[in-house]
């Protein structure tokens, strides 16, 4: 299998588990604190990884200013996306928020197409089926009131736009900076923004009363770093739209985890959606 696709699927698995834990973390410690831990662990882990690479200082000096600016802009957008998504999970239902957020793959695909990335008809059809299947897998079964669960919908829509645009920018930064430095820049940018907002007393990042409440947030953060590193490794192939769309399969992973842990059965349309995903994957791979 194409390494880019393998990295994208690993990203989907890790993002799916991280998103599931993010709902728990957000309810325990709030959206801002959960995001702070997510970013702090990312900065530490990536700093160690980059520092262990031979000649990394020479690589950093050689990067043009445009690379840093693109990556920092991506960082602001992705921080916005994480906060909107976490807030949506706190206020709404996974079954509504996750599939809407997963449409960010369509946003990235549209932007990549407008910027000149070419697709075969087979690949385009595979991408469309994958997006449809990822979204359909999370539609609630009959009998569950959809309207009652849509309080997180506006947050999810905003997250989809921010994620899609942020990942598209990230795809432009990776060829310039390599797979690790753009992620590090994203995390550092987000961390600096949150610290500034905290110092200005616009948000509260003080530790929770019980440190045990931080465990889901820390676990989500570790998985998020793994997912982001896998995603950027896939983006280094240049297949931006394909990699981002396949990573959006995280929606199916998140919902399956929620269904299994809540002991709920999969509805017939969800099995059909998974079949669409498998067909879409086969078309993208071919």
N, C-alpha and C positions, 0 to 999 in steps of 0.2 A: 504493500500500500504506500502511496505517496506520503513522505514524512510530514508534509504540510498538513495533510488531512489527519494524520495520527496526532500531531500536536493540537490541532483544533478540537479533536474529540476528547483528548485529555483535558483541555481547557474547559470543555463543556461539562465533563464529570466533576471537576473540581469546583467550577462556578456553581453548578447545581447544588452540591452539598453546602457550599458557602452561603448561597442565597437562602437555603432552608434554615441554616443556623442564624442568619442575619435577622430573620423575623423574631426569633427568640431573643437574640441579643438586643435588638432595638426596643423590645418591650421591657427588658430587664433594666437597661442602662440609658435608653434614649438614643435617637438617631445620631446626634453629634458625637456622643461618647463612643458609641459602637464604631463610627467612622474613624475617630481618632486612633483607637487601638488598631484598627485595620491598617491605617497608614503608617503608624509608628513601627509596627512589626515589619511592614514592607520596606521602610527605609533602612532598618537595621539589617535585615536579611540580605537586601540587595547591595548594601554598602560592603558587607563581608564578601559577597560573591565577586563584586567588581574589584575590591582590594586584593583578592587572591589571583587575579589575572595578571600575567606578566606584561609589563609595558603599558599599563592602563593609563598612567599619567600622560604619556605621549599621545595616546588615543584621544584623551579628553582635550588636550591642547589643540589637536588637529581638527576638531569638529568646528564647522563654521557656525556663526551666530544664528543663521536661519534654522539650523537643527535644534538649537536650544529653545528658540522662540516658538517653533512649531510644537515641540514637546511640552513646553510650559502651557501653551494654549490648550493642548489636549488635556493637560493635568487639571486645568480649571473646569473644563467641560465634564471630565470624568468624575471629579469631586462633586460637582453639581448632580450628576447622574446617580452616584452612590447615595447621596443624601435624599434625593427625590424618591429613589427606589425603596430605601429603608423606611422613609416616612410612609410610603404607600403600603408597605407590608405591615406597619404598625396600625394604620387606620383601616385597611381593607383586608380582603381575603387573598390568599396565595392563588386560588383558582381564577381570580380576575386580574390581579396585579402582575403576576409572572408572565402570562401569555401576551399581555399588552406590551410589557417591557421588552419581551423577546422580539418584537417587531423591529428592534434597532438594526437587525441584519438587513432589512429592506432599506432603511435609511442609508446605511453604509454602501449597499449595492448601488443605490441610485446615485450617490455622490461619486462613487468609483467609476460608474458608467459615464457620468457627465465629465469626469476628468480624463477620460480616454481609455480606461481599462476595457479590453475586449472579451466577449464571452461567445462560446459556441451556443447554438440553439439547445443542444443537449444539456450543457451546463446551466444555462438560464432556466430550463424547465426543472432541472434538479434542484436549483436554488429555490424556485417558487414552491415546489412540492415540500421541500424541507421546512420552509417558513410556515406553510399552511399546516403541516403536520405538527410542528412544534407548538403552534398556537392552539390547534384543535385538541391536542393531548391534555390541555389544561382547562378546557371548557367544562363547567360543572355538569354532573349528571342531571337528568330530568328529575324534577321534584324539589330541587334546591332553588330558592328564590334568588335569581341573578341580581335583580335591582337592589336587594338588601345588602349585597356584597360589593357594590360599586363605589363605596366611599373613597377607596384608594385609586380610582381610575384616573383622575387628573394628574396625580403624582406619577403614575405609571406612564402616561403619555409623555409627560415632560422628561422622564428618565429615558424613554426610548429615543427621543430626539437628541438628548445630550449624549447618550452612549453611542448612538450611530455616528454623530458628527465627531465625537472624541476619538473613536476607534479609526475613523477614516483619516483624521489628522495623524494619529499614531502610526498608521500604515505609511504615511509620507515621511515620518521621522526615522523609522527603523532603517531604511536604506542609507541614511546619512550617518546615523549614530551607532548602528549595530543593535542587537536584540536586548541588551541589558540597560544601557544608559537611558534610553527613552522611558523605561518603566521607573527607574530611579528618579528621573526628573519629575515624572507624574506624581510620585509619592511625596517627594520633597515639596513640590509646589502646593499640593493639597495640605500637607502638614503645616507649612508656613502660613497659608491662608487661615487655617483653623486657629493657630496660636495667636495670630494678629487679631482675629475676631474675639478670642477669649480675653486678650489683654485690653481690648476696647470695651469689654463687658457687654458685648452683643450676644455672646453665647456662654454657657457654663460647661466647662470641661473638667470640673473638679471630680475626684474619684468617687465612686458610689459608696454607700454606707457599708456594704458587704463586698469584699473582693471576690467571693464565690460567684457573684453576679457577672463578673468579667469573663468567666470561662467560655460561654458560648461565643462571645465577641472575639476572644483570642483564637479560638478554633476556626471561626469564620475567617479571621484575618490570615491565618497560615494557609488555609485552602485558597483564599483569594490571591495570595502571592504566587502559589503554585500555578493557579489558573492563568494569571496575567503573564507569567514567564513562558508558559506553554503557548499562549496566544501570540506573544511577540516572536517566539521561535518560528511559529507558523507564518507570521507576517513577513519574516525575513525572506521567504520564498518569492514574495512579490504578488502572491495570489490573495490580495487583500479581501475582496468581496467573498470569495469561497471560504476562506479561513474564518472570517467574522460570522458569516451565516451559519457555518457548522458549529461554531462555539455557542451560538444561540440555542442549540439543542439543550443547553443547561435548563431551559424551562421544563422539558420533559423529565429530566433527572429530579428537579426540585419537586415537581408534582407527584412523581412516583414515590419519592421519599415520604411526602406528606400523606399520600394514600396508604402506604404500607404501615407507617407508624401510627396512623389513625385507624388502621384496620378497616379501611373502606375499599369497596370493590371498584374495578375499572369498568366504566360504561362501554357499550358497544362502539360509540363514536370515538372513544379514546383509543381502543384497539385499532380502529380504522386509521386514526391519525398516526399511530406508531407505524402502521404499514406504509403510509405516505412518506414518513420520514425515511424508512428503509429504502423505498423506491428512489426517493430523492438522492440519498447518499450514493446509491449504485450509479445513478446518472452523473453525479458530480465526479465520482472516481473514474468513470470510463472516459 
